[in-house]
Amino acid sequence: MDKIKLLFLKLNYPFLKHVNIRSNEGVFDLEGIDIHIFTTLYNIFKNNNHNIIFDIDRPIKYNLSISNLFLDMIPNASVVIFDQLSDIAILNKLDLENININFINSQIDGGLIPEFAHNNKFINIDSINSLFKLIASQSALCTLVAINFNNNTIATLAVFFTLIKSNSILIYNTKTFDIETNALRTFLLKKGFVYYSRINNKHDFFILSESINGFPSAQFNVLDNSTLTKWISLPPESDYTMPR
């Protein structure tokens, strides 16, 4: 069955990069996701004045957040971690002291090792919308959204995109190919993202077309033609996100 699903994935996205780094592992993430994303987005992280990473509904089995590497390697990185079933969000190195926020005391595990967790600040949130609006009020550009795949993922990202722009999306997704996952991939393609890589056959990584080679995302809005869908999964040769 897995071979059949992989075949469907290959037929729909023939230029997709399949990245297998389980043998190398990562710096903080045992799956090595942090290494792939860091090296791919290195120049974006380096050139942005401020990088915000959203870590949404991180699966419990990932005992360390991929955010640890970015907090360690990128001085101007901040992290927002939250579970949509909780009314508490974790902010790390994000300066929101100048606006009216109810900071609280909490001992919730944020998925960050102690070296970085000491900067955690906890806030109450009424809803996911209120959190997105709070971040958007600071005119923030999100460098990476890492979100666990579930039935609400498209709806969550749809709200996110109305308020905040993001360079890249990482989907924690163990499903190789089915109706739901393909619907999510098509949704992101229509939003101007390139389906860049499938990591360890467990995670989907998308990069905004403008962030790869400056191609306007508006040009990707009409994807009724399957050939066009395949074409935009091709990582362009002029990919400036790779370290020089």
FIKEKOL-49846 format. One record per residue (C-alpha): residue number from 1; residue in three letters; x, y, z. Coordinates in nm, 2 decimals. Each point is the difference from the previous one (the first is absolute). Layout:
FIKEKOL-49846
<node><nr>NUM</nr><rest>ALA</rest><u>X</u><v>Y</v><w>Z</w></node>
...
This chain:
FIKEKOL-49846
<node><nr>1</nr><rest>MET</rest><u>0.00</u><v>0.00</v><w>0.00</w></node>
<node><nr>2</nr><rest>ASP</rest><u>0.28</u><v>0.24</v><w>0.09</w></node>
<node><nr>3</nr><rest>LYS</rest><u>0.17</u><v>-0.06</v><w>-0.34</w></node>
<node><nr>4</nr><rest>ILE</rest><u>-0.33</u><v>0.08</v><w>-0.18</w></node>
<node><nr>5</nr><rest>LYS</rest><u>-0.04</u><v>0.33</v><w>0.20</w></node>
<node><nr>6</nr><rest>LEU</rest><u>0.36</u><v>0.09</v><w>-0.08</w></node>
<node><nr>7</nr><rest>LEU</rest><u>-0.07</u><v>-0.06</v><w>-0.37</w></node>
<node><nr>8</nr><rest>PHE</rest><u>-0.30</u><v>0.23</v><w>0.01</w></node>
<node><nr>9</nr><rest>LEU</rest><u>0.21</u><v>0.26</v><w>0.17</w></node>
<node><nr>10</nr><rest>LYS</rest><u>0.27</u><v>-0.03</v><w>-0.27</w></node>
<node><nr>11</nr><rest>LEU</rest><u>-0.26</u><v>0.02</v><w>-0.28</w></node>
<node><nr>12</nr><rest>ASN</rest><u>-0.15</u><v>0.32</v><w>0.14</w></node>
<node><nr>13</nr><rest>TYR</rest><u>0.32</u><v>0.17</v><w>0.10</w></node>
<node><nr>14</nr><rest>PRO</rest><u>0.28</u><v>-0.15</v><w>-0.22</w></node>
<node><nr>15</nr><rest>PHE</rest><u>0.25</u><v>0.26</v><w>0.09</w></node>
<node><nr>16</nr><rest>LEU</rest><u>-0.05</u><v>-0.02</v><w>0.37</w></node>
<node><nr>17</nr><rest>LYS</rest><u>0.32</u><v>-0.04</v><w>0.21</w></node>
<node><nr>18</nr><rest>HIS</rest><u>-0.01</u><v>-0.31</v><w>0.22</w></node>
<node><nr>19</nr><rest>VAL</rest><u>0.24</u><v>0.07</v><w>0.29</w></node>
<node><nr>20</nr><rest>ASN</rest><u>0.11</u><v>-0.28</v><w>0.23</w></node>
<node><nr>21</nr><rest>ILE</rest><u>0.22</u><v>0.11</v><w>0.29</w></node>
<node><nr>22</nr><rest>ARG</rest><u>-0.10</u><v>-0.24</v><w>0.27</w></node>
<node><nr>23</nr><rest>SER</rest><u>0.34</u><v>-0.16</v><w>-0.01</w></node>
<node><nr>24</nr><rest>ASN</rest><u>0.17</u><v>0.34</v><w>0.08</w></node>
<node><nr>25</nr><rest>GLU</rest><u>-0.27</u><v>0.12</v><w>0.25</w></node>
<node><nr>26</nr><rest>GLY</rest><u>-0.01</u><v>0.37</v><w>0.09</w></node>
<node><nr>27</nr><rest>VAL</rest><u>0.16</u><v>0.23</v><w>0.24</w></node>
<node><nr>28</nr><rest>PHE</rest><u>-0.31</u><v>0.02</v><w>0.23</w></node>
<node><nr>29</nr><rest>ASP</rest><u>-0.26</u><v>-0.20</v><w>-0.20</w></node>
<node><nr>30</nr><rest>LEU</rest><u>0.05</u><v>-0.37</v><w>-0.01</w></node>
<node><nr>31</nr><rest>GLU</rest><u>-0.17</u><v>-0.02</v><w>-0.35</w></node>
<node><nr>32</nr><rest>GLY</rest><u>0.25</u><v>0.25</v><w>-0.14</w></node>
<node><nr>33</nr><rest>ILE</rest><u>-0.28</u><v>0.24</v><w>-0.11</w></node>
<node><nr>34</nr><rest>ASP</rest><u>0.19</u><v>0.30</v><w>0.15</w></node>
<node><nr>35</nr><rest>ILE</rest><u>0.31</u><v>-0.06</v><w>-0.21</w></node>
<node><nr>36</nr><rest>HIS</rest><u>-0.20</u><v>-0.02</v><w>-0.33</w></node>
<node><nr>37</nr><rest>ILE</rest><u>-0.20</u><v>0.32</v><w>0.07</w></node>
<node><nr>38</nr><rest>PHE</rest><u>0.29</u><v>0.19</v><w>0.14</w></node>
<node><nr>39</nr><rest>THR</rest><u>0.23</u><v>-0.06</v><w>-0.30</w></node>
<node><nr>40</nr><rest>THR</rest><u>-0.28</u><v>0.06</v><w>-0.25</w></node>
<node><nr>41</nr><rest>LEU</rest><u>-0.12</u><v>0.33</v><w>0.15</w></node>
<node><nr>42</nr><rest>TYR</rest><u>0.34</u><v>0.11</v><w>0.12</w></node>
<node><nr>43</nr><rest>ASN</rest><u>0.02</u><v>0.32</v><w>-0.20</w></node>
<node><nr>44</nr><rest>ILE</rest><u>-0.36</u><v>0.09</v><w>0.08</w></node>
<node><nr>45</nr><rest>PHE</rest><u>0.08</u><v>-0.03</v><w>0.37</w></node>
<node><nr>46</nr><rest>LYS</rest><u>0.32</u><v>0.19</v><w>-0.04</w></node>
<node><nr>47</nr><rest>ASN</rest><u>-0.15</u><v>0.29</v><w>-0.20</w></node>
<node><nr>48</nr><rest>ASN</rest><u>-0.32</u><v>0.06</v><w>0.19</w></node>
<node><nr>49</nr><rest>ASN</rest><u>0.02</u><v>0.26</v><w>0.28</w></node>
<node><nr>50</nr><rest>HIS</rest><u>-0.22</u><v>-0.22</v><w>0.22</w></node>
<node><nr>51</nr><rest>ASN</rest><u>-0.10</u><v>-0.36</v><w>-0.05</w></node>
<node><nr>52</nr><rest>ILE</rest><u>-0.32</u><v>-0.14</v><w>0.17</w></node>
<node><nr>53</nr><rest>ILE</rest><u>-0.06</u><v>-0.37</v><w>0.01</w></node>
<node><nr>54</nr><rest>PHE</rest><u>-0.35</u><v>-0.13</v><w>0.08</w></node>
<node><nr>55</nr><rest>ASP</rest><u>0.00</u><v>-0.36</v><w>0.14</w></node>
<node><nr>56</nr><rest>ILE</rest><u>-0.37</u><v>-0.10</v><w>0.00</w></node>
<node><nr>57</nr><rest>ASP</rest><u>-0.13</u><v>-0.33</v><w>0.15</w></node>
<node><nr>58</nr><rest>ARG</rest><u>0.34</u><v>-0.16</v><w>0.01</w></node>
<node><nr>59</nr><rest>PRO</rest><u>-0.05</u><v>-0.38</v><w>0.03</w></node>
<node><nr>60</nr><rest>ILE</rest><u>0.08</u><v>-0.12</v><w>0.35</w></node>
<node><nr>61</nr><rest>LYS</rest><u>0.25</u><v>-0.26</v><w>-0.13</w></node>
<node><nr>62</nr><rest>TYR</rest><u>0.23</u><v>0.28</v><w>-0.11</w></node>
<node><nr>63</nr><rest>ASN</rest><u>0.15</u><v>0.06</v><w>0.34</w></node>
<node><nr>64</nr><rest>LEU</rest><u>0.21</u><v>0.30</v><w>-0.13</w></node>
<node><nr>65</nr><rest>SER</rest><u>-0.13</u><v>0.27</v><w>-0.22</w></node>
<node><nr>66</nr><rest>ILE</rest><u>0.17</u><v>0.08</v><w>-0.32</w></node>
<node><nr>67</nr><rest>SER</rest><u>0.00</u><v>0.35</v><w>0.13</w></node>
<node><nr>68</nr><rest>ASN</rest><u>0.31</u><v>-0.07</v><w>0.22</w></node>
<node><nr>69</nr><rest>LEU</rest><u>0.23</u><v>0.01</v><w>-0.30</w></node>
<node><nr>70</nr><rest>PHE</rest><u>-0.12</u><v>0.34</v><w>-0.12</w></node>
<node><nr>71</nr><rest>LEU</rest><u>0.02</u><v>0.15</v><w>0.35</w></node>
<node><nr>72</nr><rest>ASP</rest><u>0.35</u><v>-0.13</v><w>0.02</w></node>
<node><nr>73</nr><rest>MET</rest><u>0.13</u><v>0.10</v><w>-0.34</w></node>
<node><nr>74</nr><rest>ILE</rest><u>-0.21</u><v>0.31</v><w>-0.09</w></node>
<node><nr>75</nr><rest>PRO</rest><u>0.04</u><v>0.28</v><w>0.25</w></node>
<node><nr>76</nr><rest>ASN</rest><u>-0.31</u><v>0.19</v><w>-0.13</w></node>
<node><nr>77</nr><rest>ALA</rest><u>-0.23</u><v>-0.30</v><w>0.01</w></node>
<node><nr>78</nr><rest>SER</rest><u>-0.31</u><v>-0.02</v><w>0.22</w></node>
<node><nr>79</nr><rest>VAL</rest><u>-0.24</u><v>-0.29</v><w>0.06</w></node>
<node><nr>80</nr><rest>VAL</rest><u>-0.37</u><v>-0.02</v><w>0.06</w></node>
<node><nr>81</nr><rest>ILE</rest><u>-0.12</u><v>-0.35</v><w>0.12</w></node>
<node><nr>82</nr><rest>PHE</rest><u>-0.36</u><v>-0.10</v><w>0.07</w></node>
<node><nr>83</nr><rest>ASP</rest><u>-0.25</u><v>-0.28</v><w>-0.01</w></node>
<node><nr>84</nr><rest>GLN</rest><u>-0.34</u><v>0.09</v><w>-0.15</w></node>
<node><nr>85</nr><rest>LEU</rest><u>-0.17</u><v>-0.19</v><w>0.28</w></node>
<node><nr>86</nr><rest>SER</rest><u>0.17</u><v>0.22</v><w>0.27</w></node>
<node><nr>87</nr><rest>ASP</rest><u>-0.07</u><v>0.35</v><w>0.10</w></node>
<node><nr>88</nr><rest>ILE</rest><u>0.37</u><v>0.07</v><w>0.06</w></node>
<node><nr>89</nr><rest>ALA</rest><u>0.27</u><v>0.10</v><w>-0.25</w></node>
<node><nr>90</nr><rest>ILE</rest><u>0.37</u><v>0.01</v><w>0.06</w></node>
<node><nr>91</nr><rest>LEU</rest><u>0.21</u><v>0.29</v><w>-0.13</w></node>
<node><nr>92</nr><rest>ASN</rest><u>0.38</u><v>-0.02</v><w>-0.01</w></node>
<node><nr>93</nr><rest>LYS</rest><u>0.21</u><v>0.31</v><w>-0.07</w></node>
<node><nr>94</nr><rest>LEU</rest><u>-0.30</u><v>0.17</v><w>-0.15</w></node>
<node><nr>95</nr><rest>ASP</rest><u>-0.02</u><v>0.36</v><w>0.13</w></node>
<node><nr>96</nr><rest>LEU</rest><u>-0.36</u><v>0.09</v><w>0.06</w></node>
<node><nr>97</nr><rest>GLU</rest><u>0.05</u><v>0.18</v><w>0.33</w></node>
<node><nr>98</nr><rest>ASN</rest><u>-0.13</u><v>0.33</v><w>-0.15</w></node>
<node><nr>99</nr><rest>ILE</rest><u>-0.35</u><v>-0.12</v><w>-0.06</w></node>
<node><nr>100</nr><rest>ASN</rest><u>-0.28</u><v>-0.12</v><w>0.24</w></node>
<node><nr>101</nr><rest>ILE</rest><u>0.06</u><v>-0.37</v><w>0.05</w></node>
<node><nr>102</nr><rest>ASN</rest><u>-0.09</u><v>-0.21</v><w>0.30</w></node>
<node><nr>103</nr><rest>PHE</rest><u>0.33</u><v>-0.19</v><w>0.08</w></node>
<node><nr>104</nr><rest>ILE</rest><u>-0.05</u><v>-0.29</v><w>0.24</w></node>
<node><nr>105</nr><rest>ASN</rest><u>0.21</u><v>-0.24</v><w>0.20</w></node>
<node><nr>106</nr><rest>SER</rest><u>0.00</u><v>-0.35</v><w>-0.15</w></node>
<node><nr>107</nr><rest>GLN</rest><u>0.20</u><v>-0.32</v><w>0.01</w></node>
<node><nr>108</nr><rest>ILE</rest><u>-0.12</u><v>-0.14</v><w>-0.34</w></node>
<node><nr>109</nr><rest>ASP</rest><u>0.26</u><v>-0.18</v><w>-0.20</w></node>
<node><nr>110</nr><rest>GLY</rest><u>0.07</u><v>0.21</v><w>-0.31</w></node>
<node><nr>111</nr><rest>GLY</rest><u>0.22</u><v>-0.26</v><w>-0.17</w></node>
<node><nr>112</nr><rest>LEU</rest><u>0.31</u><v>0.21</v><w>0.05</w></node>
<node><nr>113</nr><rest>ILE</rest><u>0.31</u><v>-0.11</v><w>0.19</w></node>
<node><nr>114</nr><rest>PRO</rest><u>0.08</u><v>0.19</v><w>0.32</w></node>
<node><nr>115</nr><rest>GLU</rest><u>0.27</u><v>0.20</v><w>-0.17</w></node>
<node><nr>116</nr><rest>PHE</rest><u>-0.27</u><v>0.18</v><w>-0.20</w></node>
<node><nr>117</nr><rest>ALA</rest><u>-0.31</u><v>-0.07</v><w>0.21</w></node>
<node><nr>118</nr><rest>HIS</rest><u>0.11</u><v>0.26</v><w>0.26</w></node>
<node><nr>119</nr><rest>ASN</rest><u>-0.12</u><v>0.27</v><w>-0.24</w></node>
<node><nr>120</nr><rest>ASN</rest><u>-0.35</u><v>-0.15</v><w>-0.02</w></node>
<node><nr>121</nr><rest>LYS</rest><u>-0.29</u><v>0.24</v><w>0.07</w></node>
<node><nr>122</nr><rest>PHE</rest><u>-0.35</u><v>-0.13</v><w>0.04</w></node>
<node><nr>123</nr><rest>ILE</rest><u>-0.31</u><v>0.18</v><w>-0.11</w></node>
<node><nr>124</nr><rest>ASN</rest><u>-0.38</u><v>-0.08</v><w>0.01</w></node>
<node><nr>125</nr><rest>ILE</rest><u>-0.17</u><v>0.00</v><w>-0.33</w></node>
<node><nr>126</nr><rest>ASP</rest><u>-0.37</u><v>0.01</v><w>-0.07</w></node>
<node><nr>127</nr><rest>SER</rest><u>0.04</u><v>-0.18</v><w>-0.34</w></node>
<node><nr>128</nr><rest>ILE</rest><u>0.25</u><v>-0.08</v><w>-0.27</w></node>
<node><nr>129</nr><rest>ASN</rest><u>-0.14</u><v>0.31</v><w>-0.19</w></node>
<node><nr>130</nr><rest>SER</rest><u>0.08</u><v>0.23</v><w>0.29</w></node>
<node><nr>131</nr><rest>LEU</rest><u>0.36</u><v>-0.14</v><w>0.01</w></node>
<node><nr>132</nr><rest>PHE</rest><u>0.05</u><v>0.05</v><w>-0.37</w></node>
<node><nr>133</nr><rest>LYS</rest><u>-0.14</u><v>0.36</v><w>0.02</w></node>
<node><nr>134</nr><rest>LEU</rest><u>0.23</u><v>0.07</v><w>0.29</w></node>
<node><nr>135</nr><rest>ILE</rest><u>0.31</u><v>-0.10</v><w>-0.20</w></node>
<node><nr>136</nr><rest>ALA</rest><u>-0.14</u><v>0.17</v><w>-0.32</w></node>
<node><nr>137</nr><rest>SER</rest><u>-0.04</u><v>0.33</v><w>0.20</w></node>
<node><nr>138</nr><rest>GLN</rest><u>0.38</u><v>0.01</v><w>0.01</w></node>
<node><nr>139</nr><rest>SER</rest><u>0.03</u><v>-0.01</v><w>-0.38</w></node>
<node><nr>140</nr><rest>ALA</rest><u>0.19</u><v>-0.33</v><w>0.04</w></node>
<node><nr>141</nr><rest>LEU</rest><u>0.13</u><v>-0.21</v><w>-0.28</w></node>
<node><nr>142</nr><rest>CYS</rest><u>-0.01</u><v>-0.37</v><w>0.09</w></node>
<node><nr>143</nr><rest>THR</rest><u>0.30</u><v>-0.19</v><w>-0.14</w></node>
<node><nr>144</nr><rest>LEU</rest><u>-0.14</u><v>-0.35</v><w>0.08</w></node>
<node><nr>145</nr><rest>VAL</rest><u>-0.33</u><v>-0.16</v><w>0.11</w></node>
<node><nr>146</nr><rest>ALA</rest><u>0.04</u><v>-0.35</v><w>0.13</w></node>
<node><nr>147</nr><rest>ILE</rest><u>-0.34</u><v>-0.16</v><w>0.04</w></node>
<node><nr>148</nr><rest>ASN</rest><u>-0.13</u><v>-0.35</v><w>0.08</w></node>
<node><nr>149</nr><rest>PHE</rest><u>-0.23</u><v>-0.14</v><w>-0.27</w></node>
<node><nr>150</nr><rest>ASN</rest><u>-0.36</u><v>-0.06</v><w>0.10</w></node>
<node><nr>151</nr><rest>ASN</rest><u>-0.35</u><v>0.07</v><w>-0.13</w></node>
<node><nr>152</nr><rest>ASN</rest><u>0.02</u><v>0.37</v><w>0.11</w></node>
<node><nr>153</nr><rest>THR</rest><u>0.34</u><v>0.08</v><w>-0.17</w></node>
<node><nr>154</nr><rest>ILE</rest><u>-0.14</u><v>0.17</v><w>-0.31</w></node>
<node><nr>155</nr><rest>ALA</rest><u>-0.24</u><v>0.21</v><w>0.21</w></node>
<node><nr>156</nr><rest>THR</rest><u>0.27</u><v>0.10</v><w>0.24</w></node>
<node><nr>157</nr><rest>LEU</rest><u>0.24</u><v>0.10</v><w>-0.28</w></node>
<node><nr>158</nr><rest>ALA</rest><u>-0.27</u><v>0.18</v><w>-0.19</w></node>
<node><nr>159</nr><rest>VAL</rest><u>-0.06</u><v>0.23</v><w>0.31</w></node>
<node><nr>160</nr><rest>PHE</rest><u>0.38</u><v>0.03</v><w>0.04</w></node>
<node><nr>161</nr><rest>PHE</rest><u>0.05</u><v>0.12</v><w>-0.36</w></node>
<node><nr>162</nr><rest>THR</rest><u>-0.26</u><v>0.27</v><w>0.03</w></node>
<node><nr>163</nr><rest>LEU</rest><u>0.21</u><v>0.16</v><w>0.27</w></node>
<node><nr>164</nr><rest>ILE</rest><u>0.36</u><v>-0.10</v><w>-0.03</w></node>
<node><nr>165</nr><rest>LYS</rest><u>0.23</u><v>-0.08</v><w>-0.29</w></node>
<node><nr>166</nr><rest>SER</rest><u>0.24</u><v>-0.29</v><w>0.03</w></node>
<node><nr>167</nr><rest>ASN</rest><u>0.30</u><v>-0.11</v><w>-0.21</w></node>
<node><nr>168</nr><rest>SER</rest><u>-0.04</u><v>-0.37</v><w>0.07</w></node>
<node><nr>169</nr><rest>ILE</rest><u>-0.23</u><v>-0.27</v><w>0.13</w></node>
<node><nr>170</nr><rest>LEU</rest><u>0.10</u><v>-0.33</v><w>0.17</w></node>
<node><nr>171</nr><rest>ILE</rest><u>-0.28</u><v>-0.25</v><w>0.03</w></node>
<node><nr>172</nr><rest>TYR</rest><u>0.06</u><v>-0.28</v><w>0.26</w></node>
<node><nr>173</nr><rest>ASN</rest><u>-0.17</u><v>-0.26</v><w>-0.22</w></node>
<node><nr>174</nr><rest>THR</rest><u>0.06</u><v>-0.38</v><w>0.00</w></node>
<node><nr>175</nr><rest>LYS</rest><u>-0.26</u><v>-0.05</v><w>-0.27</w></node>
<node><nr>176</nr><rest>THR</rest><u>0.17</u><v>-0.04</v><w>-0.33</w></node>
<node><nr>177</nr><rest>PHE</rest><u>-0.29</u><v>0.04</v><w>-0.24</w></node>
<node><nr>178</nr><rest>ASP</rest><u>-0.38</u><v>0.01</v><w>0.05</w></node>
<node><nr>179</nr><rest>ILE</rest><u>-0.29</u><v>0.23</v><w>-0.06</w></node>
<node><nr>180</nr><rest>GLU</rest><u>0.05</u><v>0.21</v><w>0.30</w></node>
<node><nr>181</nr><rest>THR</rest><u>0.37</u><v>0.05</v><w>-0.03</w></node>
<node><nr>182</nr><rest>ASN</rest><u>-0.03</u><v>0.07</v><w>-0.37</w></node>
<node><nr>183</nr><rest>ALA</rest><u>-0.27</u><v>0.26</v><w>0.07</w></node>
<node><nr>184</nr><rest>LEU</rest><u>0.24</u><v>0.18</v><w>0.24</w></node>
<node><nr>185</nr><rest>ARG</rest><u>0.28</u><v>-0.01</v><w>-0.25</w></node>
<node><nr>186</nr><rest>THR</rest><u>-0.22</u><v>0.14</v><w>-0.27</w></node>
<node><nr>187</nr><rest>PHE</rest><u>-0.12</u><v>0.27</v><w>0.24</w></node>
<node><nr>188</nr><rest>LEU</rest><u>0.36</u><v>0.11</v><w>0.06</w></node>
<node><nr>189</nr><rest>LEU</rest><u>0.09</u><v>-0.01</v><w>-0.36</w></node>
<node><nr>190</nr><rest>LYS</rest><u>-0.29</u><v>0.24</v><w>-0.07</w></node>
<node><nr>191</nr><rest>LYS</rest><u>0.14</u><v>0.23</v><w>0.27</w></node>
<node><nr>192</nr><rest>GLY</rest><u>0.32</u><v>0.03</v><w>-0.20</w></node>
<node><nr>193</nr><rest>PHE</rest><u>0.21</u><v>-0.26</v><w>0.18</w></node>
<node><nr>194</nr><rest>VAL</rest><u>0.23</u><v>-0.25</v><w>-0.17</w></node>
<node><nr>195</nr><rest>TYR</rest><u>-0.01</u><v>-0.35</v><w>0.12</w></node>
<node><nr>196</nr><rest>TYR</rest><u>0.37</u><v>-0.01</v><w>0.07</w></node>
<node><nr>197</nr><rest>SER</rest><u>0.08</u><v>-0.33</v><w>0.18</w></node>
<node><nr>198</nr><rest>ARG</rest><u>-0.14</u><v>-0.31</v><w>0.17</w></node>
<node><nr>199</nr><rest>ILE</rest><u>0.22</u><v>-0.06</v><w>0.31</w></node>
<node><nr>200</nr><rest>ASN</rest><u>0.06</u><v>-0.36</v><w>0.11</w></node>
<node><nr>201</nr><rest>ASN</rest><u>-0.34</u><v>-0.08</v><w>-0.16</w></node>
<node><nr>202</nr><rest>LYS</rest><u>-0.16</u><v>0.16</v><w>0.31</w></node>
<node><nr>203</nr><rest>HIS</rest><u>-0.01</u><v>0.37</v><w>-0.05</w></node>
<node><nr>204</nr><rest>ASP</rest><u>-0.09</u><v>0.24</v><w>-0.28</w></node>
<node><nr>205</nr><rest>PHE</rest><u>0.20</u><v>0.32</v><w>-0.05</w></node>
<node><nr>206</nr><rest>PHE</rest><u>-0.13</u><v>0.29</v><w>-0.21</w></node>
<node><nr>207</nr><rest>ILE</rest><u>0.18</u><v>0.33</v><w>-0.09</w></node>
<node><nr>208</nr><rest>LEU</rest><u>-0.18</u><v>0.31</v><w>-0.13</w></node>
<node><nr>209</nr><rest>SER</rest><u>0.09</u><v>0.05</v><w>-0.36</w></node>
<node><nr>210</nr><rest>GLU</rest><u>0.11</u><v>0.36</v><w>0.06</w></node>
<node><nr>211</nr><rest>SER</rest><u>0.24</u><v>-0.13</v><w>0.26</w></node>
<node><nr>212</nr><rest>ILE</rest><u>0.17</u><v>-0.24</v><w>-0.25</w></node>
<node><nr>213</nr><rest>ASN</rest><u>0.05</u><v>0.21</v><w>-0.31</w></node>
<node><nr>214</nr><rest>GLY</rest><u>-0.22</u><v>0.30</v><w>0.03</w></node>
<node><nr>215</nr><rest>PHE</rest><u>-0.28</u><v>-0.15</v><w>-0.21</w></node>
<node><nr>216</nr><rest>PRO</rest><u>-0.32</u><v>0.18</v><w>0.10</w></node>
<node><nr>217</nr><rest>SER</rest><u>-0.23</u><v>-0.23</v><w>0.20</w></node>
<node><nr>218</nr><rest>ALA</rest><u>-0.30</u><v>0.16</v><w>-0.18</w></node>
<node><nr>219</nr><rest>GLN</rest><u>0.12</u><v>-0.19</v><w>-0.31</w></node>
<node><nr>220</nr><rest>PHE</rest><u>-0.07</u><v>-0.33</v><w>0.17</w></node>
<node><nr>221</nr><rest>ASN</rest><u>-0.37</u><v>0.07</v><w>0.09</w></node>
<node><nr>222</nr><rest>VAL</rest><u>-0.15</u><v>-0.20</v><w>-0.29</w></node>
<node><nr>223</nr><rest>LEU</rest><u>0.11</u><v>-0.37</v><w>0.02</w></node>
<node><nr>224</nr><rest>ASP</rest><u>-0.28</u><v>-0.18</v><w>-0.19</w></node>
<node><nr>225</nr><rest>ASN</rest><u>0.26</u><v>-0.14</v><w>-0.24</w></node>
<node><nr>226</nr><rest>SER</rest><u>0.17</u><v>-0.31</v><w>0.14</w></node>
<node><nr>227</nr><rest>THR</rest><u>0.31</u><v>0.07</v><w>-0.20</w></node>
<node><nr>228</nr><rest>LEU</rest><u>0.03</u><v>0.34</v><w>0.16</w></node>
<node><nr>229</nr><rest>THR</rest><u>-0.04</u><v>-0.16</v><w>0.34</w></node>
<node><nr>230</nr><rest>LYS</rest><u>0.29</u><v>-0.23</v><w>-0.08</w></node>
<node><nr>231</nr><rest>TRP</rest><u>0.21</u><v>0.29</v><w>-0.13</w></node>
<node><nr>232</nr><rest>ILE</rest><u>-0.02</u><v>0.21</v><w>0.31</w></node>
<node><nr>233</nr><rest>SER</rest><u>0.12</u><v>-0.29</v><w>0.22</w></node>
<node><nr>234</nr><rest>LEU</rest><u>0.33</u><v>0.04</v><w>-0.18</w></node>
<node><nr>235</nr><rest>PRO</rest><u>0.26</u><v>0.17</v><w>0.22</w></node>
<node><nr>236</nr><rest>PRO</rest><u>0.14</u><v>0.27</v><w>-0.23</w></node>
<node><nr>237</nr><rest>GLU</rest><u>0.37</u><v>0.00</v><w>-0.09</w></node>
<node><nr>238</nr><rest>SER</rest><u>0.02</u><v>0.36</v><w>0.11</w></node>
<node><nr>239</nr><rest>ASP</rest><u>-0.07</u><v>-0.10</v><w>0.36</w></node>
<node><nr>240</nr><rest>TYR</rest><u>0.17</u><v>0.27</v><w>0.20</w></node>
<node><nr>241</nr><rest>THR</rest><u>-0.10</u><v>-0.15</v><w>0.34</w></node>
<node><nr>242</nr><rest>MET</rest><u>0.29</u><v>-0.25</v><w>-0.01</w></node>
<node><nr>243</nr><rest>PRO</rest><u>0.32</u><v>0.12</v><w>0.17</w></node>
<node><nr>244</nr><rest>ARG</rest><u>0.26</u><v>0.14</v><w>-0.25</w></node>
